[in-house]
């Protein structure tokens, strides 16, 4: 198997002694599209903020994160500055808070080009126009000199994607990139990301609550719960044969597009707070199959090629 672009091993994060991530193991291959799914508070965004050294100083981070074999955790600031926005780029769900409101959008993209590709002002401006055209911003020559408040949410998200592409990244982490947009613009942004990945060959990590989007965009899916990955599998395998009770609950809450109508199921309760984690399996208080065996942290079990899940009742869950 080829060496992954990014390898995460035993990634733990604590805030004031309380666990936010608990032993994340994750590989991202070159050119691969991976989806991270789960409810809010499961640790999807924290995983990548920790990997890129973007968490506040009060966060205690341990484990290993390597990019092409080079360790990122604890790396010198100069090394991380080259990685962030260069080899690894990240776009966020709300461009209104990610863009600087007192600088033109063109200047902000030019700054990324100067920092990561060493371009002078004229070359950076010309490349910004090209990037704006690539991501579908109309009239790029004029739009380069406007401020974020003069553009729509969808156009600002395209600016964020152009800024991410400025460093020619090997990996793009898209953190809920369409949450703040209406349905039509969401579809356009997702189509844009799909096309850009095919054209550039970059790897993509898509953090999303929308399982339909993940099924369409990603070749592999990782399901997170309470700071831990509880199931991972190729997309077709996961959606056809979900094994973990939490994964089954997420899929059970989705309406069927074809066939007879059915009552949607719901997962009772909510994701436990870090100060109130149960012993063993964190999903046990919400799981109808939970019993005394769930008081021990469940190990991962292989269910097939590249399909693993962490549950002591996998045989029952798969049979159901």
N, C-alpha and C positions, 0 to 999 in steps of 0.2 A: 504494500500500500504506500502511495506517495506520501512524503512528509507534508503535514498540514502547514498552511500559511500561518495560522494562529493556533497555539496549543495552550489551553487553560487547564491547570491541574490543582485541585485542592484549594480553590479560591474561597477564602473566608473574609467576611467583612463584619465588623462590629461597630456600633455607635454607642458610646458610653457603656461599653460592656455588653450590650444587647445584640444578638445575632441578626444580621440582615441577609447574609449569604452563608451557606453551610456546606462547604466542600463542593464547589462547582467544578465539574470536569467537562470540557467541551473542546472539540476540534473543528476548525473551519478550513476546508480545503481551498486551493486556488481555483477561482472561478465558480465556486459553489454558492448556491442560494439556500440559506438556512433560516427557518422561522422560529422565533421564540414566542410562545403563547402562554397565557395564564391570566388570572385576575390581577387587578391592581394590588400592589403590595407584595407580589411574589418575588421581586428582585430582578426583573428582566433588565430594566434600565441601569440599576446599580451594578450589575455584572460588567457592563461595558464602561461605565464611568470609572469603576475600580480598575479595570484592565488598562485604561488610558491615563490613569493618574489624575482624574478630574474630581475626585471626592475631596471634601474639606479635611483639614488636618486632624480633626477629632475622630475621623474614621480610622479604625485599626484594620489594616489590610494585610493578609498573609496568603501564602501559596505561591503559585508560579504562573506567569503569563509570558509566553515567548512568541516572537514574530520572526519567522524564518530562523528559529533557533536562538535568537538573541533575547535575553531576559529584559522585560519591561518594568516589572515591579522593582522599585528601588533604583531605577536607572537615573542617570544624571539629567537635570532639567534640559540641557542642550539636546540630549538624545531624544527625549520625549517631545521637544518642540519640533524636531524633524519628523517624528512619526505622526503626531497629531496634525491632521490637515494635509499631511504629505502622503505617507504610505497608508494611513488609516484615516478616513474621514467620517464624520457623524453629522446627521441632520436630525432636527428635533421636531416635535409635533406642532409647535406654535412659532411660526417664523416671526410673528410680531414681537416676541420677546427675545429672539435670537439675533435679530438684526439691530444695528446701532441706528436709532432714530435721527441722529443729527449728522449722519454722513450719507452721501448718495450711495445707492446700491452698487453703482459701478466702482466707486472708490473702495468699497469693502471687498469686492472681488479682486480688484487690482492689488490690494494689500496682500491677499493670499498668493497671488502670482509672483509678486516681488519676493515674498518670504520663502516660498517653496521651490520656485523655478528660476529665481534670480533675474527676472526680466526688468528692463528699464521702463520708465513711465509710458513711452509710446508703444512699446511692444505689449505691455500689460493691458493697455487700453484696447489695442486691436484684438488681443486674445479674449478679453472680456466680451467684446461684441460677438466674437465667434461662439463663445460659450453660451451667451444669451440666445443666439440663433439656434444652437444645438438643443437647448432645453425648451424651445418653443415660445420665447418671449417676443411678441410682435414689436416691430420698429426698434430693434436693439440699439441702433445708433442714437436714438432719442432717449430711450429708456435708461441708458447708462448714466444719465445725469439727473435722475429723479430720486426722491427720498422714499423710504419704505411706506410712509403714510399716503403717498400718491398712487400706490399700487394696490390691487386686490390681494386677498389672502392667498389665492392660488398662484398669482404672479410672484408674490414674495416667496412662496415655497419653491418656485422655479429658480429664483435668485439663490436660495439656499443650496439647491442642488448644483447650480452652476459653481458656487463657491466651493462646494465639496469636490467637484470635478477638477477644480483649478490645480490641485496638487497631483493630479493623475494617480489617484489612490489605487492600491491593490485590494483594499477592502472598504466597502461603504456600509456603515451601520445606520439604518433608517429606523429611528425611534418614533413609532406611531406617526408617520409622516403625513397622514391624511385626516387625522382626528378633527382638526379645526376647520375642515373644508366641507362644502356641500357634496352630495353624492356624485353629481356630474363631474366636478373638478377632481374628486377623489379618483375616479376611474381614469381621468387624463394623467394624473400624477403617477399612478401605478403603471399605466402603459408606458409612460416616459421612463420610469426606473427599469422596467423589463427591457425596453429597447436599448437603453444605455448600457446595461449589463451585458447584453448580447454583443454590442458594438465594441466595448472596451475590454471585455474579458475579466472585469473585476469581480471579486467575491462580494456577496450581499448578505447581510444579516438584517432580517425584517422583524422588528418587534411590533406585535400587533395583538389586539383583542379580536380581530375579525378572522375567524377560522377559514371563511370562504376565500379571503384574500390570500392567506398563507397557503392554502391548498393549491391555488392557481399560480402563485409566484415562486414557491420554494420546492426544492427537491427533497429536503429533509426538515423535520420538525422536532423541536425540543419543547416539552411541556414542563413548566416550572410551577412549583407550589411551595410557599413559605420558605423561600431562599434556597431551594434545592431543585434540581432537575429530577422529575419522577418518571418520565418516559421519553424516549427518543427513538425515531424510526424514519425510514423513507416516507414521504408524504402519502403515497398511495397505500402503503401498508398501514400507516397509522389511522387513516380515515376509514379504511376497510375493516381493520381488526384492532381497534383500540383495546389495550390490555389493562391499564391502570384505572381504578374506579373514578379517579378525578377526570381523566381524559374522557371516559365514557359519559360522565356527567356533563362536561362541556359540550360534547357532541349531541347529547340528548336534549340540550336546550335549543338546538338549531331546528328550524322548521324544514320539512322535506319539500323540495321543489317539485317533485313528481309523486304520484301515488295518492292514496287516501289521506285525508287530514287526520292528525292525531294530537292528543294533548301533549304539550311540551313538558318535559320534566325540569325540575329545578333542584339545585344543590342547596340544602338547608344551611343556614349559618353563614359565616364569612371567614376570610383568611385570618388566622390567629395573629395577634400582635406579637412582636418580638419578646415582650416581657411575659407573655402568657402561652408560650409554646408547650404543647403537651409532650410527655415523654414518648420516645419512639416515633411512630408515624404521625406527622403533623396533621394529616388529613383524617385521622381516625375519628375525631368528634363529629365529622360530617358524613361519615361513611356507613352505609347500611350493613356492610360486611364486617365491621370492626369487632374484635374480641380481645381477649387477654394477650394473644400473640402479637398484637400491634403495639404493645408497650416497648418493644425493641425496635431500634432503627432498622428498617428493612433494607437488605442489600439489593443491588441490581441483579436481575436474572435475565439471561439471554432467551429470547423467544423466537429468534430467527436471525437471518443475516441483517446485521446493523439494527436490530430491534431489541431494545432493553427496557425493562421497567422495574421499579422498586416497590414491591408489594408482597406481603406474605400470603396473600390470598389470590395470587395470579391465576391459578387453575380455575377457581370459581368465577373470577371476573371474566376470563376468556370464554368460559363455557356459557356465561350469561350473554 
